[in-house]
């Protein structure tokens, strides 16, 4: 890691996915919550920037678990490091997904949806699914308005606490150790179901004869 820093590495993107050890076990990620906390500490000590990515909404997500994720992001001082859209991503279960090897997943998914190219699923708590839509809407609006990440995080923070029926405590913003957090101009998606806006944009595209798919043509 020190070599990466010394040779000009600006940041590292890591698919953390969840901070709930039970969910990480379902996803077979091979790391734990404590591993993530240790990596954040290591990066801070080395002066490297970590961009963790998440899949916060899964069939096993709870409102309390989502609030815990937000609290850890705040406490670890990585609000600026997390693209807001990462806080609204739902687990994608496409054709051939290894998630379908889990009997519990097979029981909860609906028939394959050829429009979204995925197996739809719902959380046992309807308010969790409603929260995911709210967070996606907040993130999409923030992207259009070029809102700062801390401001967007605060809106998501308040929305999540409202769903939980709790007052939203003030957010503690850490003092950055560098002038700004470097990041990609395009949000990084991983294991994500298409949002409503993305599906609309896909369906609205006119068909072109003899079109050739390119890597940048997919969500």
C-alpha positions as a Markdown table, in Angstrom:
| # | Residue | x | y | z |
|---|---|---|---|---|
| 1 | Unk | 0.0 | 0.0 | 0.0 |
| 2 | Unk | 2.9 | 2.3 | 0.8 |
| 3 | Unk | 4.2 | 1.7 | -2.7 |
| 4 | Unk | 0.9 | 2.6 | -4.2 |
| 5 | Unk | 1.0 | 5.9 | -2.3 |
| 6 | Unk | 4.6 | 6.7 | -3.2 |
| 7 | Unk | 4.0 | 6.0 | -6.9 |
| 8 | Unk | 1.1 | 8.5 | -7.2 |
| 9 | Unk | -2.0 | 6.4 | -6.5 |
| 10 | Unk | -4.9 | 8.8 | -5.9 |
| 11 | Unk | -7.5 | 6.4 | -4.5 |
| 12 | Unk | -8.5 | 2.8 | -4.2 |
| 13 | Unk | -12.0 | 1.6 | -4.8 |
| 14 | Unk | -13.0 | -1.4 | -2.7 |
| 15 | Unk | -16.3 | -3.3 | -2.8 |
| 16 | Unk | -17.1 | -3.5 | 0.9 |
| 17 | Unk | -20.8 | -4.1 | 0.2 |
| 18 | Unk | -22.0 | -4.3 | 3.8 |
| 19 | Unk | -20.9 | -3.7 | 7.4 |
| 20 | Unk | -23.3 | -6.4 | 8.7 |
| 21 | Unk | -21.3 | -9.7 | 9.2 |
| 22 | Unk | -24.5 | -11.8 | 8.6 |
| 23 | Unk | -25.1 | -10.1 | 5.2 |
| 24 | Unk | -21.4 | -10.4 | 4.4 |
| 25 | Unk | -21.7 | -14.1 | 5.0 |
| 26 | Unk | -24.6 | -14.4 | 2.6 |
| 27 | Unk | -22.6 | -12.5 | 0.0 |
| 28 | Unk | -19.5 | -14.7 | 0.6 |
| 29 | Unk | -17.3 | -11.6 | 0.6 |
| 30 | Unk | -14.5 | -13.1 | 2.7 |
| 31 | Unk | -14.2 | -10.1 | 5.0 |
| 32 | Unk | -15.8 | -8.8 | 8.1 |
| 33 | Unk | -16.9 | -5.5 | 9.6 |
| 34 | Unk | -13.7 | -5.3 | 11.7 |
| 35 | Unk | -11.6 | -5.9 | 8.5 |
| 36 | Unk | -13.2 | -2.8 | 7.0 |
| 37 | Unk | -12.5 | -0.7 | 10.1 |
| 38 | Unk | -8.9 | -1.9 | 10.1 |
| 39 | Unk | -8.5 | -0.9 | 6.4 |
| 40 | Unk | -9.9 | 2.5 | 7.0 |
| 41 | Unk | -7.4 | 3.1 | 9.8 |
| 42 | Unk | -4.6 | 1.8 | 7.7 |
| 43 | Unk | -5.4 | 4.0 | 4.8 |
| 44 | Unk | -5.6 | 7.0 | 7.1 |
| 45 | Unk | -2.2 | 6.3 | 8.6 |
| 46 | Unk | -0.7 | 5.9 | 5.1 |
| 47 | Unk | -2.3 | 9.0 | 3.7 |
| 48 | Unk | -4.2 | 7.1 | 1.0 |
| 49 | Unk | -7.8 | 7.6 | 0.0 |
| 50 | Unk | -10.2 | 4.7 | 0.2 |
| 51 | Unk | -13.5 | 4.8 | -1.7 |
| 52 | Unk | -15.7 | 2.0 | -0.2 |
| 53 | Unk | -18.7 | 0.9 | -2.3 |
| 54 | Unk | -21.8 | -0.6 | -0.8 |
| 55 | Unk | -24.9 | -2.6 | -1.6 |
| 56 | Unk | -26.9 | -1.3 | 1.4 |
| 57 | Unk | -30.3 | -2.7 | 0.4 |
| 58 | Unk | -30.5 | -6.5 | 0.4 |
| 59 | Unk | -33.2 | -9.0 | 1.4 |
| 60 | Unk | -31.6 | -9.0 | 4.9 |
| 61 | Unk | -31.3 | -5.3 | 5.4 |
| 62 | Unk | -33.1 | -3.7 | 8.4 |
| 63 | Unk | -33.8 | -0.1 | 9.1 |
| 64 | Unk | -31.5 | -0.4 | 12.2 |
| 65 | Unk | -28.8 | -2.0 | 10.0 |
| 66 | Unk | -29.0 | 0.9 | 7.5 |
| 67 | Unk | -28.7 | 3.5 | 10.3 |
| 68 | Unk | -25.7 | 1.6 | 11.6 |
| 69 | Unk | -24.1 | 1.8 | 8.1 |
| 70 | Unk | -24.6 | 5.6 | 8.1 |
| 71 | Unk | -23.3 | 6.0 | 11.6 |
| 72 | Unk | -20.1 | 4.1 | 10.8 |
| 73 | Unk | -19.5 | 6.2 | 7.7 |
| 74 | Unk | -19.9 | 9.3 | 9.8 |
| 75 | Unk | -17.8 | 8.1 | 12.7 |
| 76 | Unk | -15.0 | 7.0 | 10.4 |
| 77 | Unk | -14.9 | 10.3 | 8.7 |
| 78 | Unk | -15.5 | 8.9 | 5.2 |
| 79 | Unk | -18.6 | 10.8 | 4.2 |
| 80 | Unk | -16.7 | 12.5 | 1.4 |
| 81 | Unk | -15.3 | 9.2 | 0.2 |
| 82 | Unk | -18.7 | 7.6 | -0.5 |
| 83 | Unk | -20.6 | 8.4 | -3.6 |
| 84 | Unk | -24.2 | 9.2 | -2.5 |
| 85 | Unk | -25.6 | 6.7 | -5.1 |
| 86 | Unk | -23.8 | 4.0 | -3.2 |
| 87 | Unk | -26.1 | 4.5 | -0.2 |
| 88 | Unk | -29.2 | 3.6 | -2.3 |
| 89 | Unk | -28.1 | 0.6 | -4.2 |
| 90 | Unk | -30.2 | -2.6 | -4.1 |
| 91 | Unk | -28.7 | -6.0 | -4.6 |
| 92 | Unk | -28.8 | -7.2 | -8.2 |
| 93 | Unk | -29.7 | -10.8 | -8.8 |
| 94 | Unk | -29.3 | -11.5 | -12.5 |
| 95 | Unk | -29.7 | -14.7 | -14.5 |
| 96 | Unk | -27.0 | -17.2 | -13.4 |
| 97 | Unk | -26.3 | -15.3 | -10.1 |
| 98 | Unk | -24.7 | -17.5 | -7.4 |
| 99 | Unk | -27.1 | -15.9 | -5.0 |
| 100 | Unk | -29.7 | -18.2 | -6.6 |
| 101 | Unk | -27.7 | -21.2 | -5.1 |
| 102 | Unk | -29.1 | -20.1 | -1.7 |
| 103 | Unk | -32.5 | -21.7 | -1.0 |
| 104 | Unk | -33.5 | -18.6 | 1.0 |
| 105 | Unk | -32.9 | -16.4 | -2.0 |
| 106 | Unk | -34.8 | -18.8 | -4.3 |
| 107 | Unk | -37.8 | -18.6 | -2.0 |
| 108 | Unk | -37.9 | -14.8 | -2.0 |
| 109 | Unk | -37.3 | -13.8 | -5.6 |
| 110 | Unk | -40.0 | -13.4 | -8.2 |
| 111 | Unk | -40.0 | -14.6 | -11.8 |
| 112 | Unk | -37.1 | -13.4 | -14.0 |
| 113 | Unk | -37.9 | -9.9 | -15.3 |
| 114 | Unk | -36.5 | -9.5 | -18.9 |
| 115 | Unk | -36.9 | -5.7 | -18.8 |
| 116 | Unk | -34.6 | -5.3 | -15.8 |
| 117 | Unk | -32.6 | -8.4 | -16.6 |
| 118 | Unk | -32.9 | -9.5 | -13.0 |
| 119 | Unk | -35.0 | -11.5 | -10.5 |
| 120 | Unk | -37.1 | -9.0 | -8.5 |
| 121 | Unk | -37.2 | -9.3 | -4.7 |
| 122 | Unk | -38.8 | -7.4 | -1.8 |
| 123 | Unk | -37.6 | -6.9 | 1.7 |
| 124 | Unk | -39.7 | -8.3 | 4.5 |
| 125 | Unk | -40.1 | -4.8 | 5.8 |
| 126 | Unk | -41.9 | -2.6 | 3.3 |
| 127 | Unk | -40.4 | 0.6 | 4.8 |
| 128 | Unk | -36.9 | -0.7 | 3.9 |
| 129 | Unk | -37.9 | -0.8 | 0.2 |
| 130 | Unk | -39.5 | 2.6 | 0.5 |
| 131 | Unk | -36.3 | 4.0 | 2.1 |
| 132 | Unk | -34.2 | 2.6 | -0.8 |
| 133 | Unk | -36.4 | 4.5 | -3.3 |
| 134 | Unk | -36.2 | 7.7 | -1.2 |
| 135 | Unk | -32.4 | 7.4 | -1.0 |
| 136 | Unk | -32.1 | 6.8 | -4.7 |
| 137 | Unk | -34.3 | 9.9 | -5.4 |
| 138 | Unk | -32.1 | 12.0 | -3.1 |
| 139 | Unk | -28.9 | 10.8 | -4.7 |
| 140 | Unk | -30.2 | 11.4 | -8.3 |
| 141 | Unk | -31.4 | 14.9 | -7.4 |
| 142 | Unk | -28.1 | 15.7 | -5.8 |
| 143 | Unk | -26.2 | 14.5 | -8.9 |
| 144 | Unk | -28.3 | 16.7 | -11.1 |
| 145 | Unk | -27.9 | 19.7 | -8.8 |
| 146 | Unk | -24.1 | 19.0 | -8.2 |
| 147 | Unk | -24.8 | 19.1 | -4.5 |
| 148 | Unk | -21.9 | 18.4 | -2.2 |
| 149 | Unk | -21.5 | 14.9 | -0.7 |
| 150 | Unk | -21.8 | 16.1 | 2.9 |
| 151 | Unk | -25.1 | 17.9 | 2.1 |
| 152 | Unk | -26.5 | 14.9 | 0.4 |
| 153 | Unk | -25.4 | 12.6 | 3.2 |
| 154 | Unk | -27.2 | 14.8 | 5.7 |
| 155 | Unk | -30.5 | 14.5 | 3.7 |
| 156 | Unk | -30.1 | 10.7 | 3.5 |
| 157 | Unk | -29.3 | 10.7 | 7.2 |
| 158 | Unk | -32.5 | 12.6 | 8.1 |
| 159 | Unk | -34.6 | 10.5 | 5.8 |
| 160 | Unk | -33.3 | 7.2 | 7.3 |
| 161 | Unk | -33.9 | 8.5 | 10.9 |
| 162 | Unk | -37.4 | 9.6 | 9.9 |
| 163 | Unk | -38.3 | 6.1 | 8.6 |
| 164 | Unk | -37.0 | 4.7 | 11.9 |
| 165 | Unk | -39.2 | 7.2 | 13.8 |
| 166 | Unk | -36.1 | 8.7 | 15.5 |
| 167 | Unk | -34.8 | 12.3 | 15.7 |
| 168 | Unk | -31.7 | 12.7 | 13.5 |
| 169 | Unk | -28.7 | 13.7 | 15.7 |
| 170 | Unk | -26.3 | 16.4 | 14.4 |
| 171 | Unk | -23.6 | 15.0 | 12.1 |
| 172 | Unk | -20.0 | 15.3 | 13.1 |
| 173 | Unk | -17.9 | 16.3 | 10.1 |
| 174 | Unk | -14.3 | 15.4 | 10.5 |
| 175 | Unk | -11.6 | 17.8 | 9.5 |
| 176 | Unk | -10.1 | 16.6 | 6.2 |
| 177 | Unk | -6.4 | 15.9 | 6.2 |
| 178 | Unk | -6.1 | 16.9 | 2.6 |
| 179 | Unk | -7.6 | 19.8 | 0.5 |
| 180 | Unk | -10.1 | 17.5 | -1.3 |
| 181 | Unk | -11.0 | 13.9 | -1.7 |
| 182 | Unk | -10.2 | 12.8 | -5.3 |
| 183 | Unk | -12.9 | 10.7 | -7.0 |
| 184 | Unk | -14.2 | 9.6 | -10.4 |
| 185 | Unk | -16.5 | 12.0 | -12.3 |
| 186 | Unk | -18.7 | 9.0 | -13.0 |
| 187 | Unk | -20.3 | 7.1 | -10.1 |
| 188 | Unk | -19.0 | 3.6 | -9.6 |
| 189 | Unk | -21.8 | 0.9 | -9.7 |
| 190 | Unk | -21.3 | -2.6 | -8.4 |
| 191 | Unk | -23.9 | -5.4 | -8.1 |
| 192 | Unk | -26.7 | -2.8 | -8.4 |
| 193 | Unk | -30.2 | -3.1 | -9.6 |
| 194 | Unk | -31.0 | -0.3 | -12.2 |
| 195 | Unk | -32.8 | 2.6 | -10.7 |
| 196 | Unk | -36.1 | 3.8 | -12.1 |
| 197 | Unk | -34.4 | 6.6 | -13.9 |
| 198 | Unk | -31.9 | 4.3 | -15.5 |
| 199 | Unk | -34.6 | 1.9 | -16.7 |
| 200 | Unk | -36.5 | 4.8 | -18.2 |
| 201 | Unk | -33.4 | 6.0 | -20.0 |
| 202 | Unk | -32.7 | 2.4 | -21.4 |
| 203 | Unk | -36.3 | 1.9 | -22.6 |
| 204 | Unk | -36.5 | 5.4 | -24.1 |
| 205 | Unk | -33.5 | 4.8 | -26.3 |
| 206 | Unk | -34.5 | 4.3 | -30.0 |
| 207 | Unk | -33.5 | 1.1 | -31.6 |
| 208 | Unk | -30.7 | 1.4 | -34.1 |
| 209 | Unk | -30.2 | -1.1 | -36.9 |
| 210 | Unk | -26.9 | -3.0 | -36.9 |
| 211 | Unk | -26.0 | -1.4 | -33.6 |
| 212 | Unk | -22.9 | -2.7 | -31.9 |
| 213 | Unk | -22.9 | -2.8 | -28.1 |
| 214 | Unk | -19.9 | -1.1 | -26.4 |
| 215 | Unk | -18.6 | -1.3 | -22.8 |
| 216 | Unk | -19.8 | 2.2 | -22.1 |
| 217 | Unk | -23.3 | 1.5 | -23.3 |
| 218 | Unk | -24.3 | -0.5 | -20.3 |
| 219 | Unk | -25.5 | 0.6 | -16.9 |
